[in-house]
């Protein structure tokens, strides 16, 4: 099967005309913004991203759209620190744009999502970001206050989290080094645009992080899929993981390979599709406590093999599917005759082999700055009621009282690379 063609079909089926993507489509941003009015607040990095930002501004001007405030608002730093959310909120309040055009990766888009909500609700509910963490808090507040958000056009430039397509906003408190999550359909960008050619300018480390995130999104959703979504989750995972397994190493060897850039971009978009039909779980939860030492997708890439063993009893069918995909691309041996823990260990080994093939870390002690304090932080976060959704999304739902029993041995295993330490749930 042509997995690239299949990816376009799946994304069209999901997003229809609200998503513009492919090669050479950046110029469509002008007409998209013009549909909402003549003043757009543009948010972007203006150093290494300046050539792309300048192109976007020129396309806006050609369509009769001017910069609200007359300047480009600086984007957010990695992991969307909360102070950047407040800063962007002030730009929105002061410039009063007809639309917001955010150019960048997941952190910039997530920060704009949250800032847009704060600008709309801060004076009517509370200006404190902490209030909005969790599920559907923003939608409930919008309904109660009869308020609407400003249209957002999310111009993705990095094969990463799928933020331009999804309802999630990951926001970090850098003081304590912990990431928290807003989950709300109200935050889905009004229009998404992704010209895969723009990722050629991205460092290869960023693209590899995105490739690992694509696997994490589709694998975790597939593992936790219920009967109603199982078939679709399998289709998405099959397509996305196949694209990553085939093309990620190509990009490591040839970062300017446009076909491979397109493939990884499509895979990360499919990751966005996955997390809109199901939830991520353990690996994502742990990644939130590693924000000070590693990027998000890589953190998930490290953790998922270990969680695969933890969930082993509940995900035998999924492990067969995923193990077969990896083995077909030369990662691990055939899993056809395996079952039980042996199957989970084989798939975990294949996932680890894939990570090593693209020079990604495969255990927590591979990370510079990792200490036992990160394990303690992850255990504490797992018991935080605002992150409880991740425990409930696990293929075997975990309660906070289970965290020390099952998650601590798993984190010790992930630190050392010793899969034998993991207790199955």
Secondary structure, DSSP 8 states (H G I E B T S, - for coil): --HHHHHHHHHHHHHGGGEEEESS-GGGHHHHHHTT-SEEEEEE-SSTTHHHHHHHHHHHHHTT-EEGGGS-EE---TT-BHHHHHHHHHHHHHH--SEEEEEESHHHHHHHHHHHHHHHHTTTT-S-GGGG-EESHHHHHHHHHT----EEEEEE-SSSS-TTTSSEEEEEETTTTEEEEEE-GGGS-SEEEEEGGGGGGS-HHHHHHHHHHHHHHHHHHHHT--HHHHHHHHHHHHHHHHHHHHHHHHHHH-TT-HHHHHHHHHHHHHHHHHHHHS---HHHHHHTT-TTTS-HHHHHHHHHHHHHHHTGGG-HHHHHHHHHHHHHTTSS---TT--HHHHHHHHHHHHHHHHHHTT---SGGGSTT--HHHHHHHHHHHT-GGGHHHHHTSSS---GGGIIIIIHHHHHHHHHT-GGG----
